[in-house]
Structure formats: C-alpha cells, structure tokens
Amino acid sequence: MGATALVAVMALAQGNPPAPQRAIPNPQTGRDFATPETLAIQDDDFQNPAMLWAEEGEAAWSQAEGTNGQSCASCHNDATQTMRGVRARMPAYHPRLQRVVTLEQQINICRTERMGAPALPVDSRPLNAMSTFVALQSRGMPVTVDINGAARASFDAGERFYNTRRGQLDMRCGSCHEDNYGRSLRADLLSQGMSNGFPTYRLKEQRVISLQFRLQGCVADVRGQPPAMGGEDFTNLEFYLAWRAQGLPVESPSVRR
C-alpha cells in the first residue's frame, strides 16, 4: 500500500475525510497564459482600468447607507489594515449560517445585517467595486482557504461540480483547465483556470467581472445550463477553485482577455 493510500485509510479510520489531492500540484496563475500586452495593462496601476472600480469601492467604504446609518468603515475602520488577507482566505465557512460564503456574499451580509442596507445585486458594478477594493488589500498574499471541519461538505460539492460533465459538449471544467491547458482554443490560450485574479477586468466585457459571472460563461460555452450566480452550486465551486489555487498570490484586480 502506498503512502497516500495509507494516509487515506488512517483518516477514514479516525472518522476524518482523507486530504484531497490536487490534479495540478504546482498551479500556474492566469498571468502565465496572458499576452505581454495584457500584462502591461495589468501591471501598471495607472493603465489598469480595474483601478477605477477599486477607487469607487474605496469611496463607498466610508459612505453610510441603510437604516442604521453605518458604513463599512464604521465597523472595520481602515481597510488597508483590517481587510488585509481577507481576499486570500475567501470563500470561507460562516459558522452562524452553516455554509460557505464568498467575499461578495460577506459584503452583502454586512450590508443587510449591520448597515440595514439592501443587498447589492450579484455581479453589479457597486458590488464588484467593493469586492475589488477589498481584494486589492490582499494583493500579493498567497491564497489560503480552510476546507476542514464543517466546510468540507461544501468543498466536496464544489469538487463534484468541477468534475461533472455537462452541456451538449459533455465536458467537465478539467477538460479545458487540466487536460488541455497551454493549448490554443481558436485564438485563446487555455489557462489552468486558477481563480486568484478575481475580481478581474475582462477586456471582452470592458468591465470588472466577478468569478461567478465567468463561471456562467464557462458553462454556457459547453452549451450547458448555468446555475444562478450567488447560488449554492457556484459558491461551492468557487470554494473548490480557491483551494486549487492555494499558494498562488492574490492578483486582483487582474486583467484578462
């Protein structure tokens, strides 16, 4: 019996799920598959158009909204200090809600429960602006999500979604991002599908997009029926994707084709 199998058997004997194995043990960030022209835009904060979203998020940070007259800063003070590392460890398990939540969902939880303000629509400009501003505070920090304990069920569900073939093309996520990364699909170069650059400015859309907007596009590309953004399926998948990118630096706001 190999060492990996032995560890799995011992974990099961102790009532713990075995540690998952990454199909790509040494992940590459999406910037490794980007063109020099795209990277030139991303790496210059004065050229990176996503910084406009970050500036909007920064302005909204201290703006009081809702029936409680509170702003994000009312609880979290200086974002450059209190939000540092938050993007790197999201999505994360929310003990009270007993489910995993994304960064965008946590922002809306704060708005509705603390500020008495309405939730911002998924993938809307105000929500993407705030998530970009928060993510910016973690730029350069390694992605480190915790999949242990009660979070493991969400992780396993996300892994199942990732590996399920779907759509008329009968493809799973790994069909592109594990089996064929580095190869051309028409004019595009397939990446490993790592999520450390999101929220990202997508040149095709001419705006900052959330990861779940991109996931919808991926499912549609294989001629499948995408789940709703903000729902359990994509939230679990986003959690699994974050684990795939463990150790890669947060790049948001990145720029992608």
Stockholm file with secondary structure:
# STOCKHOLM 1.0

chainA/1-257         MGATALVAVMALAQGNPPAPQRAIPNPQTGRDFATPETLAIQDDDFQNPAMLWAEEGEAAWSQAEGTNGQSCASCHNDATQTMRGVRARMPAYHPRLQRVVTLEQQINICRTERMGAPALPVDSRPLNAMSTFVALQSRGMPVTVDINGAARASFDAGERFYNTRRGQLDMRCGSCHEDNYGRSLRADLLSQGMSNGFPTYRLKEQRVISLQFRLQGCVADVRGQPPAMGGEDFTNLEFYLAWRAQGLPVESPSVRR
#=GR chainA/1-257 SS CCHHHHHHHHHHHTTCCCCCCCSSSSCCCGGGGSCHHHHHHHTCTTTCTHHHHHHHHHHHHTCCBTTTTBCHHHHHCCHHHHTTTTGGGCSEEETTTTEEECHHHHHHHHIIIIICCCCCCTTCHHHHHHHHHHHHTTTTSBCCCCCCGGGHHHHHHHHHHHHCCBTTTTBCHHHHHTTSTTSEETTEECCCCCCTTCSEEETTTTEEECHHHHHHHHHHHTTCCCCCTTSHHHHHHHHHHHHHTTTSBCCCSEEEC
#=GC SS_cons         CCHHHHHHHHHHHTTCCCCCCCSSSSCCCGGGGSCHHHHHHHTCTTTCTHHHHHHHHHHHHTCCBTTTTBCHHHHHCCHHHHTTTTGGGCSEEETTTTEEECHHHHHHHHIIIIICCCCCCTTCHHHHHHHHHHHHTTTTSBCCCCCCGGGHHHHHHHHHHHHCCBTTTTBCHHHHHTTSTTSEETTEECCCCCCTTCSEEETTTTEEECHHHHHHHHHHHTTCCCCCTTSHHHHHHHHHHHHHTTTSBCCCSEEEC
//
